[in-house]
Amino acid sequence: MRRRSWMSMHHACNQHTPIRRCTSLILILSLLFLVSPSLGTETGGGGPTEGWYKPRQAADRGVPVFIMMPLNAVTNETEPQLVRWYDGRPIEWCLDQLKANGAHGVMVDVWFGLVERDRPHQYRWKPYLDLCEILKGKGLKLQTVLSFHQCGGNVGDKCMIPLPRWILDIGNKNNDIFFKDTHGNVDTEYVSWGADEQPLFAGRTMLEVYRDFMQDFRRTFDRYFGEVIVQVQIGLGPAGELRYPSYQLQRWSFCGIGEFQCYDRYMLERLRQAAERAGVPAWGHAPYPEDVGNYSSMPDESLFFRNDEGMWNTQYGTWFLSWYSQELIDHADRVLGMARSVFGDLPPAVTLAAKQAGVHWHVRSKSHAAELTAGYFNTRFRDGYVPIFRVFAKHNVTVVFTCMEMRDKNQPADCACSPEELVGAVVRAAVMTQVRFAGENAIAFYDTDSYRQISGVARSYQVTSGQPMEAFTYLRWTDPFQVFIQNNTQRTVLGSKFFAFVESMSVDRAAEPLYPAYPPRTPLPTPAVNGSDGNARNVPSGGAAATGNVSDTSSTATVPEGETGGRQPDVSK
């Protein structure tokens, strides 16, 4: 009897099998991959990733929860400063509340555009050193994100931090260092990886710019690695994610397919050379504008993406999409290889990480159009995530994945969304390639169902991989802070829900039917909450917080505008 492959079973499951039977089948196959060392271990380096599984002590086998600090935690001034006050409270007080309620630490963006803003090689680290000192005194840990992208222009961006001025000056003279769409529109969020190896940046290539930044960070923060800093996430694209800027908010609306971003002259030259090497020089061009629709098109509105007869399913389409995705993978390989050479001797408690975008719309279409324009060659016929994760495995890098809180039932019916299917595919890819897994939510939320969804994903990864998720990072530090804590140390109703989730994630309950259990099996003591006089909190209608229990309305905390959840993709940074 001929054995069916993992992917053929997966596709058969998608098309013909009831959901519960499908889930059971995938779980069984996942366990088989773990049991047999000959299955699912290819990493691009030829074998399993050394050190991917690092057993923790029994008392430390839960999932630590971190809180993302505000995007503007460091001011964009002549001399950047750490923001010291939130809602009239010092940062030290805020951190005390997070620690007292079970948070493991915080995450902060280390902005390329702030640190090396004015001139090459002139780094301004002081605000981040100040933060490390405060966290050291509090006994809290720090996840750092080396954010080589622009802040501003994505969902949830409440400030504007562009790329360094000297990079933008170069771009003003040569805008081909940035990604371009089929119409020639320039996106300045991140330098095109077509320029990775071009000596255009004051005599350096962009790879050398990243390397020098990382080396100075490594030297400057050496005394904090392990004791304070436990993760260094390497920004690989727009919003810090490994993807093309295919869905730019100024040109795109949800749930459009986006546009290919390979029309700068460096990418087009790489495409031409690749076609010549492959012996198909006639294919050395990107898709034509009239074939691919626009940012907000639906798949069936374009010749390239429509169902089975679309160009994506032709020989040219397959070859182009393979090249387009491989350029993204090669960029990750180059930058993460550089990062590993810089951070390779860090203490075992410190991990390198990279972020994978959760493009969950049109996942249930045949072409997966939105994933294709973002650079993920993932269709009904092909797994696009395993090849990417093999590079993560090669460099022993943790994958950080978003949209863990999202549920299919909350998505618009006409967008073929399935964040749950996507998260499952990513978890399977992480297990198959032996890559450590960490998670984030895509948009801020405050409802119990979303906490339960995250707990379910954590349990799924725990069961299939044999180890807990490395961490979960909550987006984001509430603004105002009193959404969770008010009147000295009192939790609001929303705060009680969140910190119950934090406590449940921190305990290893993998042997129990529910892991982590939410709400926790042992209820946490809940301090008295202001608002017991009946005054309702102000929640925008239709938001995620409005899906909670009726008792939620007893808090006077105000939910931040624009952070209630809804029809938005995970473009949160």
N, C-alpha and C positions, 0 to 999 in steps of 0.2 A: 504493500500500500504506500503510495507516494505521500510523504509528509508535507503538510501545508506550512508555509512560512508564517512568522509572526505577523507581518504586514498583511498577508492575504487573509489571515484569520481576523485581523482588526477590521479590514474593509468589509468582510462578510458580516461581521458583527454590526457594523454601522448600517448595512443595508437591509439585513434580513432578521436580526436577532432582537428580541425584546430587551429593554434596557437592563433589567435586573440580571437576566441570563448573560448579557454582554459584559456587565461589570464582573460577574463571577468568573467568566472566561478569561478576562484580562488579568484579574488577580491571580488566577492559577498559573497563567503563562508567565506573569512577572516573577512568581516564586520559583518556577522552573529555571528561569534565566539566572536567578541568584544561586540555586543549588548547583547548576552545572557550570564549572569554570570555563568551559569551552564555548559558552553561549554569551552573547551580548557584552563581550569584554574588549572589543576593538576600540582603540582610542585615538588612532592616528599615529601613535607612537609604537603600535604593534602589540600592546598588551594592556592589562588592567592598570589603572592609575595607582601609583604607589601612594599609600597613605590616605586614600579616599575615605576609608572607614577608620575613624579614630574613636574607639569605645570610650565613653565618658564614665566617670564614677557613678555608682548606683544613685547617689543623691543628686546627680547633676545630669539626668537623662531626660529631662523635660525639654521644652522648647522655650528658650529665653525670648522675651519680648522687648523690643527697643521702640523708642518713640522718635519719629523724624522731627528735628527742630525746624522752625520756620525757614523758608528759603532765604529770607533776609536776616538771619541770625547774626550776620556780620554786615555792617553798613557799607554802602558803596560811596565812600567819601574820599577826600584827598588822602587821609590816612584812615584806612578801614578800622573800625572798632567793633568789638563784641557787644551786642545788645545786652544790657545788664538789667533791664526792667521790663516786666510784662504785666499789664493791668495794675500798675502801682505796686507790684511785688518784685523783689529782687530775684534774679535768676537762681540764686542759691536756694531760696524758699521753694521755687517751682521744682527744682531738682529733688529737694527733700521730700516733697509730696509724691513724686513719681517713685522714688526709692521706697518710701514707706508703704506704698501700695503695690509693690512687687515688680516694678519695671527693672529690667536688667541694665539699661543704659539708654543712650540716645544716639541718633545718627545726625551727621552734619555734612552739608555740601562744602567742599573746599574748592572755591570757584577759581578757575583758571583766569577769568576776567578780572578778578580782584587781586589775586596774589601776584601775577606777572603782568599787571595792567599796562604800565607805561612804557617799559623798555625790556628787551630780551635780557634774561638772566638776573633781573632785579626782582627778588621775591619778598613778599611782605606776609610773614607767617604769624605776626604777633597776636591777632585776635584768636587764632586757633590754638596757639600756645596757652593763652589765658584760659580758654575753655578746658584744655587738658588739665591744667592745674586745678581748676575748680572741681572737675570730675574726679580727679585723683583724691582730693580731700573728702569727697562724698562717697568714695568707694563704688562709683558707677563706671560702666564701660562705654566705649565710644566706637561706633562704626563711622569710618571716614569715606566719603565719596570724592574721588578726584574728578571733578566735574569739568571736563574739557569742552563743554557745550554752553550755549547761551541760555540764560534764564529769562523767560519772557516769550509769550506766544503759544504756550501750551495750557491745557486745562489746569486750573488751580494756581497758575503763576500770578502772584500778586506784586511782583517787583520786576525790574528790568536790570539784568547784569549781562551786558554784551561780552563777546570775546575780547581779548586784550586789544588795546587801541593800535598797537603796532602791527597786529595781525590784520585788523580792519584796514589800516593804511595800505598794506600790501594788497588787500583785496580790492581796494578802490582803484588801483592801477591794473590789477589782473583778477577780475572776478571769476576766472575759471578755477581758482583755488576752492571755490564753494560749489556745492551741488546745484545743478540746473535741471529744470523739467523740460518737457518736449517743446515748450513755447519760449524757452530761454530765461524764464523767471529764476532769479538767484535766491538761494536760501542761505542765510549767514549764521544759522544755528551751530554749525559744526563744519570743520574743514573737510572737504571731499577726500575720501581715501585714494582718489586718483592722484592726489598730491602728497601721499605718504612718503614717497621716496624721491620727491623733487626738491632740489636745494634752493628753495625760493624764500626762505624765512631767515633773513640776515645771515645767509651762508649755510644754514642748516636745513635738513629735511624736516618734515613735520614729525616723523618718528623720533628724530634727535631732539626736537623741542619737547615732546612727551617724556623722553628718557631723562633729559636734564631736569625737568620739573620733578619727576619722581625721585631722582637721586637727591635733589636738595631737600625734598620732603623727608626722605629716608634719613638723611643726616640730621636734619633739624629736630625731628621728633623721635630720635633713637631711644631716648630714655623712657618714652611712654609706651612703646610697643610691648604688648603682653599685659602690662599693669593697667593701662587705660585703653589703648587702641587694640581692638580685637579683630577688626576687619578693615581691609583696604579695598574698596570697590573701584574698579577702573572704568571710567566713562569711555564708551566706545562709539557713541553716536548721539543724535538728537535726544534730548531729555535724559542723557546718560545711558541710553539703551542701545544695544546692538541692532540697528535698523537704519534704513534710508529715511530721509525726511519726507515720506510719501504723503503724509496727511498733515499739511500745515494749516493751522486754524484760520489764517487770513485768506486762504483760498479754498478750503475744504469744509464740508459739513457732514456730520454723521448721518448716514452710514455709507458714505461714498467709497469707491474703490481706491481712490488716491491715484497718483501718477508716478511713473518711473522717474528716477533721479540719476541719470547717467549721461547727461548731455553737455557737461563741461568738457573742454577739449582733451583733458588728461584721461578721463574715463572713455571718451570716444576713441582715442588713440589705442588704449588698452584693448577695447573691443575689436578694433580693426586688426591689431596684431594677433589676438586670440583666434579670430576667424581664419587668418592666413596660416597660422600654425596648425589649425584643424583641417586645413585643406578645403575650406568653404569660404573663400574671400567674398563671395556675393552676400554672405550673411554678416559682414562686418559693419552693420549699421543697427542702431536702436529702432524699436517700433516707430512707425510713422504716426503723427498726431491724429490723423483721421481714423486710425485703427483702434486707438486705446481709450477713447472717451476723455472725460475730464475728471478732476478731483472728486466731484460729487456724483458722478455717474453710477448707475447700477450695472452689475456684470452683463446682463442681457442687452444693455444699451451700447455695447462696444463690440466690434468685430473680434478683438483679441480675446476677450474673457467670456464670451457667451458659451454656455454649456459644452457639450462634447464637440461641436463643430467649430469652436473658437480656435484662433491661431495658437493659443497656449498649448493646444493638444496636437500641434503639427510638428514636423521635424525641426523647422526653424524656431518655432516657439519653445520647444523643449531645449534646444541648444542655447538660445538666448537666455532663458530663465536659469539654466545651469550656470552660464557665465556670470550673470547678474548676482546670483546667490553666492557663487564662489568668490567673487570680488569682496563681498561682505565677510565671508569666512576667512579669506586671506588677510583682510585688515585686522580681524580679531586675532589671528595667529601672530601677526607681526607685533601688534601692541602688547598682547599678553605675554609673548615671548620676551619682549623688552622689560615688562613689569616683573616677570619671574626672575630675570637676571638681576634686577635691582632689589627685590624683596625676598629672594630665595633663602636667605639666611635668617629670616625672622624667627622669633620663638614659635613653638608648635601651637600656642594658643591663638596666633594671629593667622587669619586666612585671607587669601586673595579672592575677589568676587567680581562678577560681571553681571549686568542686568539684561534680561531678555524681555522684549515687549510682549504684551498680551493682545494681539490683534484678533479679537474674538468675533468680529462681524464678517459675514459671508463665509464663516467656517463650514456651514452646512450646504454651501453651493458646491458645484463640481470643480470649479477652477480655484476656489479660495482666493479670489481676486485681490482682496485687501492685503492678504499675507504676501502675495507675489510681488506687489509693488513695494512692500516694505523690505523685501529681500529674502523672504522665507519661501523656498521652493517646496511648498507643502500643498499637495492637491489630493484629490480622492484616490490617486494612483501612487502617491509618493510621500514618504515621511521626510519633511524638510528640517526637522529639529535634531535628529540623531547626528547628521554631519556637522552641525554647529557644536553640539555638545562634545563631539570627539575632540574638538580643539580645546574646549574647556578642560576636558579630561587630560589632554596632553600636557597642559600647563598647571594641572592641579588647582583649578579655579572653581569656586562655588558658583552655581547659577542662582541668580535672584530673579524670581518670577512674580509678576503682578496679577491683578484681577482675581485673587484667591477668594474674595468675598462675593463675587458675582454669581448670580443664579440665572439659569436660562429663562425661568418663568417671568423674570422682570425685564426681559429684553423685547424690543419691538418685533412683531411677527414678520414684518416685511424685510428684515435685514439679515435673515439666515444666521442669527447670532447663536453661539453656543460656548460661552466662557467655561462651562463645566467640562465639555468635551475637550476644549483646548487645554485646560489645566491637567486633565487626565493624560493627554498626549505628552505634555511636557514632563509630568512625573514619570511616565513610562520611559521616556527618552533619558531622563536623569538616571534611572535605575539601570537601564540597559548599558549605558556608557560609564557607570560608576562615578557619577558626578554628584557632589554634595548639593543639597537643595535648600534654599531659603526663600522666604516669600514676603510679599507686601500686598496691601490692598491698593486698588487702582484709584479710588476716590474716597473721600472721607465719608464715614457712615457712623451710625449710632444705634443700630437695631440689633436685636438678639439673633434673628435669623442669619445675619451676615457673620456674626461671631461663630455660630454653629457651623456655617459653611466652611469657614477657615479650619475649625477643629476637625471637620471631616476630611479635609485634604491632608492635614497633619497626620491623622491616623492612617490614611491610605499610604502615604509615603513611609510611615513607620513600619507598617506591616510588610510592604513589598521590599524595602531596602534593608530592614533590620536595624535601623538607627533612626533617631529623631531628626526632624528638620534642624538645620544648623541654627536658624533664628527666624523669627517673624518680626517685621518692622512695620509699625502702624503709622499710616499717613493720616494726619500729622498732628503735632503739638497744637492743641486747640487754641483758637483765637476768637474770643477771649479765653484765657486759661480757666476761667470760672465755669466753663461748660462742664468740666469734670470735678473741679475742686473750688469751693467758695467758703467764705466766712472762716478764715484760718485754715482748718484741716478737714472740713466737712465735705464728704462726697455728695454730689448731686445724684439724682436718679440715673442720669446717663453715665456719670462717673462710676457708680456702683456696678452697673452692667459691664462697663469696660474693664474695671479692675478685677471683677469676678472672672472675666475671660483671661486676663493676664495670669491670675492664680491657677486657673485650670490648665493653661498651656505649660506652666512651669513644672508640673508634676507628671512623672512617667506613669501613665495608666494603660500602657499598651496591651496588657493582658486582660483588661476589662472589655466588656462589650462596646463601650463608648470611650474613645481616647482622642484627644483629651475630653473629659466630660464638661459640658457647658449647659447649664450652670454647674459649678463644682459640686461634687457629692457632699462635701462638708461646707455648708453655707458660710460665707464670710460675714463677719459682723458689719452691719451697715449703720454708720453714724446718722444722727438726725439730719434731715434735709430741710433747708429753708423752703418756703413755699407751701407748707402744710396748711396755710390758711385758705388754700383753694386757688390761688393765683396761678394761672396756666403759663407755661413757658411759651416763648414765641418760636414756633416751628413753621417754616414756609410750607404751604400746602403741597402735598404730593411727594415730600421728601422721604428719604429712607427712614429717618427717625419717626416719621408718622406711622410707620408700620409696626411699631412696638405695642406694648400693652397700654391699656387705658391709664394705668397708674403712672405712665411716663409723664403725664401732663401735670404732675404735682411739683415739678421743679421750675424755678424761675430762671434757670440758665438759658441763654440765647444761643441758638445754633448759628454758627457763622454763615453768612450769606454765600450761596453758591457751593456749599459743601454738604448737600443733603442727599446726593445720589440721584441718578436718573439716566437718561439715554446718552451717556458719554463714554467714550473709550478710555483706556488706561494711558492717557498722555498727561500724567500728573505732575511732571517736573519740567 
